[in-house]
Amino acid sequence: MRVGLARTLLKRGRPAEARQELLAVLEEPAPRNRADWTLTDTRKARALLESLQDGS
């Protein structure tokens, strides 16, 4: 959910807020579904963060 919000924020030109959401994904202490978080959410969050760093 946070990854989707981050994508929306990026589309709206709000990269700082998107970065906060993506970092929150990676720093989540107790994900509801650990498998989805590990296999999907963290990978997408890292990829988006990397694209933010490459684009800045």
C-alpha positions as CSV (number, residue, x, y, z in Angstrom):
1,M,0.0,0.0,0.0
2,R,2.8,2.4,0.9
3,V,4.6,1.6,-2.4
4,G,1.5,2.5,-4.3
5,L,1.2,5.7,-2.4
6,A,4.8,6.5,-3.1
7,R,4.2,6.0,-6.9
8,T,1.3,8.4,-6.7
9,L,3.3,10.9,-4.9
10,L,6.1,10.7,-7.5
11,K,3.6,11.2,-10.3
12,R,2.4,14.3,-8.5
13,G,5.9,15.7,-8.2
14,R,6.3,15.0,-4.5
15,P,9.6,13.0,-4.3
16,A,10.4,13.9,-0.7
17,E,7.1,12.5,0.5
18,A,7.5,9.4,-1.7
19,R,10.9,8.8,-0.3
20,Q,9.5,8.9,3.3
21,E,6.9,6.3,2.4
22,L,9.4,4.0,0.7
23,L,11.7,4.2,3.7
24,A,8.8,3.4,6.0
25,V,8.3,0.2,3.9
26,L,11.9,-0.8,4.4
27,E,11.9,0.1,8.1
28,E,8.6,-1.7,8.9
29,P,9.3,-3.6,12.2
30,A,6.3,-5.9,12.0
31,P,4.8,-6.3,8.5
32,R,1.3,-7.9,8.4
33,N,2.2,-10.3,5.7
34,R,6.0,-11.1,6.0
35,A,6.1,-13.1,2.7
36,D,4.6,-10.3,0.6
37,W,6.7,-7.7,2.4
38,T,9.9,-9.7,1.8
39,L,9.2,-10.8,-1.8
40,T,7.4,-7.8,-3.2
41,D,7.1,-4.7,-1.1
42,T,10.8,-4.3,-0.1
43,R,12.0,-5.1,-3.7
44,K,9.7,-2.5,-5.2
45,A,10.6,0.1,-2.5
46,R,14.3,-0.4,-3.1
47,A,13.9,-0.1,-6.8
48,L,11.9,3.1,-6.5
49,L,14.4,4.6,-4.1
50,E,17.2,3.7,-6.5
51,S,15.4,5.5,-9.3
52,L,14.9,8.5,-7.1
53,Q,18.7,8.6,-6.3
54,D,19.5,8.2,-10.0
55,G,17.1,10.9,-11.0
56,S,18.3,13.5,-8.5
